Amino acid sequence: MTASPAQIDRAVSLFEEAAAANDACVFRQGNTIALDHDAGHDVLISTDLHGNRLHYERLLQIADLDGQPERHIVMQEVCHGGPSYPNSSACMSHLLLEDVAANKIAFPDRFHFLLSNHELAEITDFPISKQGRVLNLAFRFGVQTFYGEGAEQVRQAMSRFIRSCPIGIRIAKRILVTHSLPEAIAEYGFDATIFDRPLEEEDWQPNRDLFRLVWGRDFSEENARQFCEIMHADLLIHGHEHCPSGYSTPNPYQIIIDSCGDVGCYVILELQAASSQTQIIPRITRITEPTTSDQ
């Protein structure tokens, strides 16, 4: 199962080229992708995927970037989840991250991969445990299983790609898509300059504002309102939270979408003008058709 030297070189080159594509995206402004009427017609927004290749491929099929040249797609959080290698606990989701890098290269200005807490954890060694399993270890075991002696070389290139990813997508100037939002803004504030300036090494560390941005779960109305005020936004669209119905609206300022579960969802928004929460909710769509048992 160990990859050949050529496969190792291909993976390293893939991540390096995808990182360069992130940096060179024509719609990039600092660490944000700005999409409005001159960027195209619409954008498909999806959220957490956690190794769910079925949903990943279905989203690409729905987006149809080849056939819809005026469309963008936003994806996030593919690491940690999905199948393991046979007879092993080694996580295979690193292969989905490679597919993400390949699509970034194929559609450098229309495929956007947003930084999330699970990818951040991979490059900062911040442990994530679920059901007694350390996800980081399973992920690295997967990289080691496939790439053998080349695993660390691939991981370093993967890290450079993750560090190059945007941390926010601004749509029609007034809608902000981030993986989540920082907690307790009233108490701790928030340094919004991380969206605009080059990130320093300390910005990537636990409990800094970048960490708080992708890890926070304070979905109170007042916290969301304050984040909107700081970011000059009217509406926030996030992932990060499991939603049994595929999405939730915890307050008037937020929409949380879950693309991973059995009722995983996405939404397509036009770039011509910002939409309100009430306008967007009816557009949220399931990734796969419901089965008889779902109805």
Backbone as CSV, one residue per row, in Angstrom:
resi,resn,N_x,N_y,N_z,CA_x,CA_y,CA_z,C_x,C_y,C_z
1,MET,0.823,-1.208,0.000,0.000,0.000,0.000,0.861,1.264,0.000
2,THR,2.147,1.135,0.362,3.010,2.309,0.443,3.192,2.935,-0.932
3,ALA,3.117,4.263,-0.980,3.220,4.977,-2.246,4.629,4.896,-2.816
4,SER,4.718,5.016,-4.118,6.004,5.045,-4.802,6.634,6.432,-4.646
5,PRO,7.942,6.561,-4.903,8.570,7.893,-4.879,7.870,8.885,-5.806
6,ALA,7.384,8.419,-6.940,6.682,9.307,-7.868,5.374,9.815,-7.256
7,GLN,4.661,8.943,-6.546,3.418,9.360,-5.896,3.685,10.362,-4.774
8,ILE,4.770,10.157,-4.059,5.148,11.094,-3.008,5.461,12.461,-3.613
9,ASP,6.250,12.476,-4.672,6.586,13.734,-5.343,5.331,14.417,-5.874
10,ARG,4.401,13.597,-6.394,3.159,14.174,-6.922,2.364,14.853,-5.819
11,ALA,2.250,14.211,-4.645,1.487,14.785,-3.545,2.116,16.082,-3.050
12,VAL,3.440,16.088,-2.931,4.134,17.302,-2.494,3.903,18.431,-3.494
13,SER,4.060,18.139,-4.771,3.854,19.155,-5.808,2.414,19.645,-5.827
14,LEU,1.487,18.720,-5.595,0.071,19.070,-5.584,-0.219,20.114,-4.510
15,PHE,0.236,19.871,-3.291,-0.017,20.812,-2.205,0.727,22.134,-2.420
16,GLU,1.931,22.059,-2.945,2.690,23.291,-3.198,1.999,24.147,-4.252
17,GLU,1.538,23.511,-5.323,0.869,24.252,-6.389,-0.469,24.806,-5.911
18,ALA,-1.188,24.049,-5.089,-2.465,24.530,-4.558,-2.248,25.712,-3.619
19,ALA,-1.184,25.683,-2.821,-0.871,26.821,-1.947,-0.598,28.064,-2.782
20,ALA,0.143,27.905,-3.874,0.417,29.035,-4.757,-0.869,29.564,-5.378
21,ALA,-1.790,28.650,-5.726,-3.079,29.070,-6.288,-3.894,29.847,-5.267
22,ASN,-3.853,29.427,-4.002,-4.530,30.203,-2.951,-3.989,31.618,-2.887
23,ASP,-2.680,31.732,-2.882,-2.050,33.045,-2.760,-2.356,33.945,-3.951
24,ALA,-2.478,33.341,-5.133,-2.629,34.125,-6.360,-4.083,34.353,-6.769
25,CYS,-5.050,33.832,-6.013,-6.469,33.981,-6.378,-6.812,35.451,-6.607
26,VAL,-7.428,35.735,-7.735,-7.688,37.134,-8.107,-8.698,37.811,-7.185
27,PHE,-9.469,37.035,-6.440,-10.477,37.605,-5.551,-10.003,37.667,-4.101
28,ARG,-8.734,37.356,-3.890,-8.189,37.364,-2.534,-7.853,38.783,-2.106
29,GLN,-8.306,39.130,-0.900,-7.977,40.397,-0.266,-7.483,40.083,1.137
30,GLY,-6.177,40.107,1.317,-5.624,39.670,2.584,-5.867,38.188,2.769
31,ASN,-6.570,37.828,3.827,-6.909,36.432,4.091,-8.388,36.150,3.837
32,THR,-9.008,37.003,3.030,-10.428,36.891,2.699,-10.599,36.773,1.189
33,ILE,-11.595,36.025,0.770,-12.016,35.996,-0.628,-13.245,36.892,-0.738
34,ALA,-13.173,37.897,-1.591,-14.274,38.855,-1.755,-15.010,38.557,-3.052
35,LEU,-16.263,38.117,-2.935,-17.075,37.774,-4.090,-18.273,38.708,-4.166
36,ASP,-18.336,39.480,-5.228,-19.533,40.294,-5.468,-19.874,40.230,-6.947
37,HIS,-20.654,41.191,-7.451,-21.256,41.060,-8.774,-20.237,40.903,-9.892
38,ASP,-19.003,41.415,-9.724,-18.027,41.300,-10.800,-17.230,39.991,-10.732
39,ALA,-17.521,39.140,-9.740,-16.804,37.878,-9.587,-17.499,36.717,-10.286
40,GLY,-18.735,36.921,-10.722,-19.488,35.842,-11.351,-20.955,35.940,-11.011
41,HIS,-21.672,34.826,-11.154,-23.114,34.837,-10.931,-23.508,34.366,-9.543
42,ASP,-22.918,33.242,-9.083,-23.348,32.706,-7.793,-22.239,31.896,-7.130
43,VAL,-22.511,31.442,-5.910,-21.554,30.652,-5.150,-22.299,29.567,-4.385
44,LEU,-21.789,28.346,-4.467,-22.321,27.238,-3.683,-21.516,27.170,-2.388
45,ILE,-22.213,27.228,-1.261,-21.559,27.197,0.042,-21.854,25.866,0.721
46,SER,-20.799,25.140,1.028,-20.930,23.919,1.826,-20.044,24.058,3.053
47,THR,-20.228,23.152,4.008,-19.478,23.269,5.258,-18.793,21.935,5.567
48,ASP,-18.798,21.521,6.810,-18.017,20.379,7.271,-18.312,19.120,6.456
49,LEU,-17.243,18.430,6.044,-17.399,17.186,5.291,-16.776,15.988,5.996
50,HIS,-15.708,16.174,6.723,-15.116,15.114,7.567,-15.004,13.773,6.850
51,GLY,-14.332,13.787,5.726,-14.069,12.543,5.023,-15.234,11.972,4.250
52,ASN,-16.339,12.698,4.167,-17.535,12.195,3.478,-17.369,12.389,1.967
53,ARG,-16.755,11.397,1.332,-16.469,11.499,-0.098,-17.742,11.523,-0.937
54,LEU,-18.770,10.814,-0.519,-20.033,10.820,-1.257,-20.576,12.235,-1.368
55,HIS,-20.614,12.957,-0.262,-21.120,14.317,-0.294,-20.176,15.254,-1.038
56,TYR,-18.880,15.036,-0.865,-17.888,15.851,-1.578,-18.105,15.757,-3.090
57,GLU,-18.201,14.549,-3.581,-18.356,14.362,-5.028,-19.709,14.848,-5.517
58,ARG,-20.745,14.663,-4.694,-22.068,15.145,-5.092,-22.091,16.675,-5.153
59,LEU,-21.420,17.332,-4.220,-21.356,18.798,-4.240,-20.644,19.304,-5.482
60,LEU,-19.567,18.649,-5.865,-18.871,19.036,-7.087,-19.761,18.834,-8.308
61,GLN,-20.540,17.751,-8.281,-21.464,17.485,-9.391,-22.531,18.580,-9.458
62,ILE,-23.066,18.962,-8.307,-24.091,20.009,-8.278,-23.499,21.341,-8.730
63,ALA,-22.302,21.655,-8.249,-21.675,22.936,-8.603,-21.367,23.003,-10.100
64,ASP,-20.928,21.896,-10.685,-20.662,21.796,-12.121,-19.807,22.984,-12.593
65,LEU,-18.625,23.108,-12.009,-17.782,24.256,-12.324,-17.368,24.294,-13.787
66,ASP,-17.252,23.132,-14.424,-16.949,23.116,-15.859,-18.097,23.699,-16.677
67,GLY,-19.310,23.312,-16.331,-20.470,23.761,-17.102,-21.049,25.086,-16.649
68,GLN,-20.633,25.550,-15.461,-21.138,26.818,-14.905,-19.955,27.760,-14.656
69,PRO,-19.432,28.389,-15.681,-18.215,29.192,-15.538,-18.377,30.444,-14.681
70,GLU,-19.598,30.796,-14.327,-19.834,31.967,-13.480,-20.109,31.572,-12.029
71,ARG,-19.833,30.305,-11.689,-20.123,29.810,-10.335,-18.828,29.587,-9.547
72,HIS,-18.907,29.867,-8.246,-17.859,29.536,-7.284,-18.381,28.445,-6.354
73,ILE,-17.441,27.766,-5.670,-17.820,26.816,-4.628,-16.924,27.030,-3.416
74,VAL,-17.527,26.948,-2.248,-16.798,27.031,-0.980,-16.924,25.685,-0.283
75,MET,-15.782,25.119,0.116,-15.766,23.896,0.904,-14.917,24.125,2.149
76,GLN,-15.075,23.252,3.142,-14.292,23.355,4.368,-14.311,22.041,5.132
77,GLU,-13.287,21.847,5.930,-13.174,20.767,6.910,-13.431,19.374,6.326
78,VAL,-12.457,18.887,5.568,-12.563,17.522,5.037,-11.804,16.515,5.900
79,CYS,-10.886,16.990,6.739,-10.056,16.077,7.536,-10.826,15.479,8.713
80,HIS,-10.369,14.307,9.141,-10.848,13.631,10.353,-12.259,13.078,10.171
81,GLY,-12.329,11.904,9.620,-13.623,11.252,9.453,-13.630,10.390,8.212
82,GLY,-14.730,9.709,7.998,-14.848,8.847,6.837,-14.149,7.520,7.055
83,PRO,-13.837,6.814,5.973,-13.305,5.451,6.094,-11.869,5.407,6.601
84,SER,-11.504,4.248,7.133,-10.127,3.966,7.533,-9.534,2.960,6.561
85,TYR,-8.220,2.855,6.568,-7.567,1.846,5.743,-7.965,0.452,6.230
86,PRO,-8.011,-0.534,5.348,-8.460,-1.880,5.736,-7.684,-2.441,6.923
87,ASN,-8.427,-3.024,7.854,-7.839,-3.658,9.038,-6.952,-2.709,9.826
88,SER,-7.384,-1.453,9.907,-6.554,-0.435,10.533,-7.431,0.691,11.063
89,SER,-6.882,1.480,11.995,-7.561,2.689,12.456,-7.045,3.922,11.726
90,ALA,-6.210,3.725,10.715,-5.594,4.834,9.982,-6.626,5.547,9.115
91,CYS,-6.797,6.828,9.334,-7.816,7.637,8.656,-7.396,7.944,7.218
92,MET,-8.326,7.773,6.295,-8.050,8.000,4.875,-8.398,9.409,4.411
93,SER,-8.837,10.281,5.310,-9.328,11.589,4.872,-8.240,12.480,4.287
94,HIS,-6.956,12.120,4.486,-5.887,12.900,3.850,-6.012,12.840,2.330
95,LEU,-6.582,11.759,1.807,-6.769,11.642,0.365,-7.817,12.627,-0.136
96,LEU,-8.815,12.917,0.689,-9.823,13.906,0.313,-9.211,15.303,0.303
97,LEU,-8.294,15.566,1.235,-7.604,16.855,1.232,-6.751,16.997,-0.031
98,GLU,-6.188,15.905,-0.508,-5.449,15.953,-1.769,-6.385,16.275,-2.932
99,ASP,-7.592,15.718,-2.901,-8.565,16.044,-3.947,-8.950,17.517,-3.898
100,VAL,-9.051,18.063,-2.694,-9.322,19.493,-2.539,-8.213,20.304,-3.204
101,ALA,-6.964,19.943,-2.941,-5.837,20.655,-3.539,-5.886,20.567,-5.065
102,ALA,-6.238,19.400,-5.577,-6.321,19.228,-7.033,-7.397,20.126,-7.631
103,ASN,-8.529,20.264,-6.948,-9.591,21.131,-7.461,-9.223,22.599,-7.352
104,LYS,-8.449,22.952,-6.330,-7.972,24.334,-6.239,-7.078,24.662,-7.428
105,ILE,-6.268,23.715,-7.847,-5.407,23.920,-9.006,-6.243,23.997,-10.286
106,ALA,-7.241,23.128,-10.390,-8.072,23.089,-11.599,-8.921,24.346,-11.758
107,PHE,-9.399,24.888,-10.627,-10.269,26.082,-10.646,-9.713,27.106,-9.652
108,PRO,-8.567,27.696,-9.944,-7.855,28.505,-8.942,-8.614,29.718,-8.439
109,ASP,-9.495,30.273,-9.244,-10.220,31.471,-8.827,-11.673,31.203,-8.455
110,ARG,-12.116,29.922,-8.526,-13.527,29.632,-8.239,-13.738,28.518,-7.231
111,PHE,-12.695,27.787,-6.886,-12.780,26.767,-5.845,-12.059,27.312,-4.619
112,HIS,-12.812,27.441,-3.511,-12.269,28.083,-2.315,-12.399,27.143,-1.127
113,PHE,-11.268,26.829,-0.497,-11.249,25.954,0.670,-10.939,26.787,1.902
114,LEU,-11.882,26.805,2.834,-11.842,27.686,3.990,-11.173,27.006,5.184
115,LEU,-10.330,27.727,5.886,-9.671,27.160,7.066,-10.699,26.797,8.135
116,SER,-10.526,25.616,8.750,-11.404,25.175,9.829,-10.564,24.738,11.020
117,ASN,-11.233,24.394,12.112,-10.505,23.992,13.312,-9.780,22.656,13.137
118,HIS,-10.339,21.736,12.365,-9.692,20.432,12.230,-8.433,20.519,11.381
119,GLU,-8.447,21.307,10.313,-7.223,21.501,9.553,-6.205,22.316,10.367
120,LEU,-6.685,23.309,11.115,-5.773,24.070,11.980,-5.111,23.158,12.997
121,ALA,-5.876,22.233,13.566,-5.333,21.305,14.557,-4.231,20.443,13.955
122,GLU,-4.356,20.121,12.675,-3.351,19.279,12.029,-1.999,19.974,11.915
123,ILE,-1.987,21.286,11.754,-0.708,21.975,11.549,-0.160,22.572,12.843
124,THR,-0.925,22.490,13.928,-0.455,23.036,15.208,-0.339,21.963,16.282
125,ASP,-0.579,20.708,15.922,-0.511,19.603,16.886,-1.472,19.791,18.054
126,PHE,-2.606,20.412,17.795,-3.616,20.584,18.829,-4.504,19.341,18.822
127,PRO,-4.519,18.562,19.907,-5.218,17.274,19.881,-6.737,17.417,19.854
128,ILE,-7.373,16.618,19.035,-8.833,16.532,18.980,-9.226,15.088,19.239
129,SER,-10.029,14.870,20.268,-10.480,13.522,20.610,-11.978,13.399,20.382
130,LYS,-12.396,12.240,19.912,-13.816,11.970,19.707,-14.056,10.498,19.970
131,GLN,-14.970,10.241,20.896,-15.328,8.859,21.243,-14.087,8.039,21.590
132,GLY,-13.197,8.664,22.385,-12.000,7.982,22.855,-10.906,7.817,21.824
133,ARG,-11.052,8.449,20.670,-10.073,8.319,19.584,-9.446,9.678,19.325
134,VAL,-8.104,9.744,19.303,-7.405,10.987,18.983,-7.346,11.100,17.458
135,LEU,-8.116,12.041,16.908,-8.278,12.123,15.463,-6.984,12.478,14.756
136,ASN,-6.165,13.323,15.388,-4.896,13.701,14.767,-4.011,12.477,14.544
137,LEU,-3.955,11.604,15.559,-3.121,10.412,15.437,-3.626,9.497,14.328
138,ALA,-4.945,9.336,14.242,-5.518,8.494,13.189,-5.214,9.072,11.812
139,PHE,-5.271,10.399,11.705,-4.988,11.069,10.432,-3.527,10.853,10.036
140,ARG,-2.632,11.066,10.969,-1.200,10.913,10.665,-0.840,9.455,10.402
141,PHE,-1.522,8.572,11.073,-1.338,7.152,10.803,-1.744,6.847,9.368
142,GLY,-2.794,7.516,8.905,-3.226,7.340,7.520,-2.189,7.829,6.533
143,VAL,-1.621,9.013,6.794,-0.574,9.546,5.913,0.634,8.607,5.914
144,GLN,1.000,8.117,7.112,2.135,7.196,7.229,1.857,5.881,6.509
145,THR,0.638,5.389,6.637,0.275,4.129,5.993,0.427,4.216,4.484
146,PHE,0.011,5.338,3.926,0.033,5.478,2.465,1.406,5.900,1.943
147,TYR,2.065,6.840,2.632,3.288,7.431,2.087,4.576,6.906,2.708
148,GLY,4.473,6.106,3.751,5.667,5.479,4.305,6.741,6.484,4.670
149,GLU,7.951,6.284,4.179,9.072,7.161,4.509,8.881,8.580,3.985
150,GLY,7.983,8.774,3.048,7.720,10.113,2.516,6.636,10.859,3.260
151,ALA,6.096,10.263,4.343,4.947,10.852,5.037,5.234,12.256,5.552
152,GLU,6.398,12.457,6.164,6.683,13.776,6.740,6.860,14.823,5.647
153,GLN,7.444,14.455,4.546,7.585,15.379,3.424,6.217,15.805,2.897
154,VAL,5.312,14.844,2.784,3.954,15.160,2.333,3.242,16.026,3.369
155,ARG,3.412,15.701,4.644,2.748,16.464,5.697,3.213,17.916,5.720
156,GLN,4.476,18.157,5.477,4.993,19.524,5.460,4.387,20.325,4.308
157,ALA,4.269,19.700,3.144,3.640,20.379,2.006,2.160,20.619,2.276
158,MET,1.501,19.642,2.899,0.099,19.780,3.285,-0.082,20.960,4.232
159,SER,0.835,21.113,5.177,0.780,22.217,6.126,0.888,23.555,5.413
160,ARG,1.768,23.644,4.426,1.902,24.906,3.685,0.607,25.240,2.954
161,PHE,-0.044,24.214,2.415,-1.328,24.461,1.750,-2.366,24.958,2.745
162,ILE,-2.492,24.292,3.879,-3.493,24.696,4.876,-3.240,26.134,5.341
163,ARG,-1.984,26.485,5.565,-1.647,27.841,6.012,-1.983,28.896,4.966
164,SER,-2.083,28.492,3.720,-2.387,29.453,2.657,-3.880,29.669,2.457
165,CYS,-4.711,28.867,3.117,-6.159,28.931,2.875,-6.758,30.207,3.450
166,PRO,-7.793,30.741,2.809,-8.478,31.918,3.358,-9.195,31.574,4.653
167,ILE,-9.430,32.583,5.482,-10.158,32.369,6.734,-11.574,32.926,6.667
168,GLY,-11.895,33.592,5.575,-13.246,34.116,5.418,-13.584,34.324,3.950
169,ILE,-14.867,34.243,3.634,-15.392,34.536,2.298,-16.445,35.622,2.476
170,ARG,-16.248,36.749,1.820,-17.244,37.825,1.909,-18.055,37.840,0.621
171,ILE,-19.378,37.766,0.759,-20.289,37.688,-0.382,-21.127,38.959,-0.446
172,ALA,-21.106,39.591,-1.620,-21.879,40.822,-1.828,-21.639,41.817,-0.691
173,LYS,-20.422,41.823,-0.194,-19.916,42.742,0.826,-20.511,42.549,2.208
174,ARG,-21.739,42.059,2.343,-22.424,42.081,3.651,-22.675,40.698,4.250
175,ILE,-22.342,39.624,3.545,-22.460,38.269,4.094,-21.049,37.729,4.303
176,LEU,-20.773,37.247,5.501,-19.458,36.725,5.821,-19.552,35.230,6.122
177,VAL,-18.779,34.435,5.384,-18.708,32.996,5.609,-17.388,32.703,6.319
178,THR,-17.469,32.147,7.520,-16.299,31.677,8.246,-16.649,30.313,8.837
179,HIS,-15.625,29.586,9.288,-15.934,28.273,9.843,-16.781,28.390,11.104
180,SER,-16.492,29.382,11.936,-17.316,29.659,13.113,-17.098,31.120,13.498
181,LEU,-17.250,31.442,14.756,-17.021,32.806,15.236,-16.424,32.738,16.638
182,PRO,-15.689,33.768,17.050,-15.056,33.732,18.380,-16.074,33.829,19.498
183,GLU,-15.762,33.192,20.608,-16.626,33.257,21.781,-16.342,34.522,22.601
184,ALA,-17.353,34.921,23.359,-17.206,35.963,24.390,-16.510,37.211,23.870
185,ILE,-17.015,37.750,22.762,-16.403,38.939,22.184,-16.507,40.123,23.144
186,ALA,-17.614,40.236,23.858,-17.784,41.339,24.809,-16.704,41.330,25.881
187,GLU,-16.278,40.142,26.271,-15.276,40.022,27.337,-13.847,40.095,26.821
188,TYR,-13.593,39.444,25.676,-12.213,39.319,25.210,-11.904,40.128,23.953
189,GLY,-12.938,40.720,23.319,-12.701,41.432,22.083,-12.350,40.483,20.948
190,PHE,-11.875,41.054,19.841,-11.457,40.245,18.701,-10.607,41.098,17.778
191,ASP,-9.480,40.554,17.355,-8.568,41.252,16.461,-8.932,40.943,15.012
192,ALA,-9.727,41.816,14.403,-10.193,41.590,13.038,-9.097,41.792,12.011
193,THR,-7.931,42.289,12.408,-6.850,42.487,11.439,-6.315,41.164,10.892
194,ILE,-6.640,40.045,11.545,-6.167,38.757,11.013,-6.773,38.465,9.639
195,PHE,-7.874,39.140,9.309,-8.481,38.955,7.993,-7.722,39.709,6.905
196,ASP,-6.897,40.677,7.293,-6.295,41.585,6.320,-4.778,41.505,6.235
197,ARG,-4.108,41.203,7.313,-2.637,41.283,7.352,-2.007,39.888,7.207
198,PRO,-0.721,39.845,6.864,-0.024,38.553,6.869,-0.044,37.956,8.269
199,LEU,-0.324,36.671,8.352,-0.404,36.015,9.648,0.993,35.662,10.140
200,GLU,1.239,35.964,11.412,2.510,35.635,12.038,2.411,34.252,12.683
201,GLU,3.553,33.696,13.050,3.564,32.364,13.646,2.711,32.313,14.905
202,GLU,2.729,33.369,15.704,1.949,33.368,16.951,0.453,33.372,16.686
203,ASP,0.030,33.867,15.524,-1.401,33.874,15.197,-1.971,32.464,15.095
204,TRP,-1.130,31.477,14.799,-1.589,30.111,14.586,-1.698,29.311,15.874
205,GLN,-1.288,29.898,16.988,-1.211,29.148,18.234,-2.573,29.075,18.947
206,PRO,-2.761,28.056,19.804,-4.022,27.912,20.542,-4.374,29.153,21.330
207,ASN,-5.681,29.448,21.317,-6.284,30.549,22.073,-5.967,31.928,21.528
208,ARG,-5.264,32.027,20.411,-5.151,33.303,19.721,-6.445,33.540,18.943
209,ASP,-6.584,34.710,18.318,-7.865,35.046,17.699,-8.201,34.182,16.484
210,LEU,-7.202,33.693,15.757,-7.493,32.774,14.666,-8.064,31.463,15.203
211,PHE,-7.467,30.957,16.262,-7.970,29.763,16.942,-9.407,29.988,17.417
212,ARG,-9.659,31.138,18.050,-11.000,31.440,18.549,-12.013,31.521,17.408
213,LEU,-11.580,32.030,16.256,-12.474,32.174,15.110,-13.007,30.829,14.640
214,VAL,-12.140,29.812,14.582,-12.568,28.532,14.030,-13.055,27.542,15.087
215,TRP,-12.815,27.841,16.365,-13.212,26.922,17.424,-14.454,27.360,18.202
216,GLY,-14.813,28.636,18.130,-15.856,29.160,18.999,-17.234,28.567,18.754
217,ARG,-18.009,28.446,19.849,-19.394,27.982,19.732,-20.338,28.868,20.551
218,ASP,-20.035,30.127,20.644,-20.930,31.069,21.316,-21.877,31.628,20.259
219,PHE,-23.038,30.972,20.108,-24.000,31.370,19.086,-25.123,32.222,19.661
220,SER,-24.833,32.920,20.756,-25.829,33.825,21.325,-26.047,35.009,20.388
221,GLU,-27.230,35.567,20.445,-27.560,36.681,19.554,-26.611,37.860,19.742
222,GLU,-26.288,38.187,20.993,-25.449,39.346,21.244,-24.028,39.122,20.735
223,ASN,-23.494,37.919,20.912,-22.139,37.640,20.424,-22.091,37.699,18.896
224,ALA,-23.108,37.140,18.247,-23.165,37.197,16.787,-23.315,38.629,16.302
225,ARG,-24.139,39.403,17.000,-24.324,40.813,16.609,-23.017,41.573,16.705
226,GLN,-22.260,41.339,17.778,-20.993,42.038,17.954,-19.975,41.639,16.891
227,PHE,-19.961,40.357,16.522,-19.045,39.928,15.472,-19.425,40.570,14.142
228,CYS,-20.717,40.631,13.839,-21.173,41.321,12.628,-20.724,42.778,12.626
229,GLU,-20.841,43.423,13.768,-20.464,44.834,13.872,-18.970,45.011,13.615
230,ILE,-18.161,44.171,14.221,-16.705,44.248,14.029,-16.332,43.999,12.568
231,MET,-17.019,43.049,11.932,-16.678,42.629,10.576,-17.461,43.373,9.500
232,HIS,-18.293,44.328,9.904,-19.097,45.102,8.950,-19.928,44.174,8.065
233,ALA,-20.606,43.250,8.714,-21.443,42.270,8.018,-22.864,42.333,8.565
234,ASP,-23.807,41.891,7.751,-25.207,41.808,8.181,-25.590,40.376,8.562
235,LEU,-24.875,39.401,7.990,-25.240,38.005,8.190,-23.989,37.133,8.176
236,LEU,-23.986,36.108,9.032,-22.885,35.160,9.136,-23.364,33.777,8.701
237,ILE,-22.529,33.089,7.930,-22.815,31.700,7.563,-21.640,30.856,8.038
238,HIS,-21.927,29.829,8.838,-20.891,29.002,9.457,-21.138,27.527,9.206
239,GLY,-20.114,26.743,9.572,-20.237,25.305,9.748,-19.998,25.015,11.220
240,HIS,-19.130,24.029,11.504,-18.589,23.749,12.835,-19.549,23.046,13.792
241,GLU,-20.844,23.179,13.595,-21.827,22.654,14.542,-22.689,21.596,13.860
242,HIS,-22.845,20.454,14.537,-23.729,19.421,13.991,-25.179,19.907,14.034
243,CYS,-25.881,19.764,12.919,-27.283,20.185,12.810,-28.117,18.977,12.371
244,PRO,-28.939,18.427,13.251,-29.730,17.243,12.891,-30.602,17.437,11.657
245,SER,-31.044,18.670,11.416,-31.890,18.925,10.254,-31.102,19.471,9.068
246,GLY,-29.773,19.527,9.188,-28.940,20.010,8.092,-28.572,21.470,8.182
247,TYR,-29.324,22.245,8.943,-28.983,23.653,9.168,-29.709,24.139,10.411
248,SER,-29.266,25.276,10.929,-29.962,25.898,12.050,-29.772,27.408,11.978
249,THR,-30.670,28.124,12.660,-30.592,29.587,12.724,-30.680,29.981,14.202
250,PRO,-29.549,29.961,14.926,-29.584,30.207,16.363,-29.977,31.622,16.756
251,ASN,-29.878,32.553,15.822,-30.241,33.943,16.085,-30.425,34.646,14.745
252,PRO,-30.884,35.904,14.731,-31.162,36.580,13.450,-29.927,36.892,12.616
253,TYR,-28.737,36.700,13.179,-27.510,37.081,12.478,-26.756,35.893,11.889
254,GLN,-27.210,34.676,12.137,-26.439,33.503,11.750,-27.273,32.454,11.034
255,ILE,-26.593,31.765,10.113,-27.091,30.513,9.557,-25.962,29.504,9.690
256,ILE,-26.232,28.373,10.317,-25.258,27.298,10.436,-25.696,26.163,9.521
257,ILE,-24.782,25.726,8.652,-25.072,24.649,7.708,-24.173,23.469,8.024
258,ASP,-24.725,22.283,7.941,-23.984,21.044,8.188,-24.032,20.207,6.914
259,SER,-22.878,20.009,6.277,-22.835,19.260,5.012,-22.402,17.813,5.187
260,CYS,-22.188,17.380,6.418,-21.581,16.068,6.643,-22.595,14.947,6.868
261,GLY,-23.619,15.215,7.643,-24.522,14.158,8.103,-25.440,13.617,7.028
262,ASP,-26.310,12.710,7.443,-27.237,12.072,6.512,-28.149,13.085,5.828
263,VAL,-28.438,14.188,6.518,-29.267,15.237,5.914,-28.412,16.464,5.606
264,GLY,-27.153,16.227,5.236,-26.240,17.317,4.913,-26.805,18.251,3.866
265,CYS,-26.506,19.548,4.032,-27.094,20.576,3.171,-26.030,21.492,2.564
266,TYR,-26.480,22.299,1.624,-25.673,23.355,1.021,-26.629,24.476,0.630
267,VAL,-26.061,25.600,0.178,-26.897,26.671,-0.333,-26.171,27.367,-1.467
268,ILE,-26.912,27.810,-2.472,-26.352,28.581,-3.580,-26.890,30.006,-3.469
269,LEU,-25.973,30.975,-3.413,-26.343,32.378,-3.300,-25.879,33.151,-4.528
270,GLU,-26.712,34.040,-5.004,-26.302,34.932,-6.089,-25.370,36.007,-5.539
271,LEU,-24.480,36.494,-6.396,-23.493,37.484,-5.972,-23.919,38.911,-6.267
272,GLN,-25.081,39.065,-6.856,-25.493,40.404,-7.283,-25.836,41.327,-6.116
273,ALA,-26.414,40.764,-5.058,-26.803,41.572,-3.895,-26.901,40.665,-2.688
274,ALA,-26.608,41.221,-1.529,-26.668,40.434,-0.291,-28.105,40.010,-0.010
275,SER,-28.294,38.788,0.455,-29.605,38.267,0.805,-29.760,38.242,2.315
276,SER,-30.981,38.322,2.771,-31.263,38.267,4.199,-31.381,36.818,4.659
277,GLN,-31.401,36.630,5.969,-31.566,35.294,6.516,-32.866,34.654,6.028
278,THR,-33.938,35.404,6.041,-35.233,34.859,5.627,-35.260,34.522,4.142
279,GLN,-34.483,35.219,3.331,-34.419,34.905,1.906,-33.568,33.665,1.634
280,ILE,-32.554,33.464,2.465,-31.626,32.358,2.234,-32.189,31.021,2.706
281,ILE,-32.895,31.016,3.804,-33.363,29.754,4.394,-34.105,28.859,3.387
282,PRO,-35.029,29.391,2.578,-35.718,28.510,1.622,-34.802,27.935,0.536
283,ARG,-33.626,28.503,0.369,-32.702,28.037,-0.668,-31.793,26.909,-0.169
284,ILE,-31.769,26.675,1.129,-30.911,25.619,1.672,-31.460,24.267,1.219
285,THR,-30.576,23.442,0.656,-30.993,22.226,-0.039,-30.197,21.028,0.459
286,ARG,-30.844,19.897,0.525,-30.151,18.667,0.900,-29.220,18.221,-0.220
287,ILE,-28.070,17.673,0.169,-27.080,17.216,-0.803,-27.577,15.979,-1.535
288,THR,-28.181,15.067,-0.816,-28.731,13.862,-1.428,-30.232,13.818,-1.206
289,GLU,-30.928,13.175,-2.099,-32.375,13.074,-1.985,-32.752,12.228,-0.772
290,PRO,-33.793,12.623,-0.031,-34.211,11.815,1.130,-34.726,10.449,0.708
291,THR,-34.417,9.445,1.506,-34.943,8.109,1.261,-36.314,7.990,1.887
292,THR,-36.978,6.875,1.632,-38.313,6.657,2.194,-38.272,6.713,3.702
293,SER,-37.214,6.173,4.314,-37.120,6.152,5.771,-36.921,7.538,6.362
294,ASP,-36.411,8.492,5.541,-36.206,9.851,6.019,-37.508,10.639,6.038
295,GLN,-38.471,10.214,5.247,-39.664,11.026,5.038,-40.748,10.724,6.067
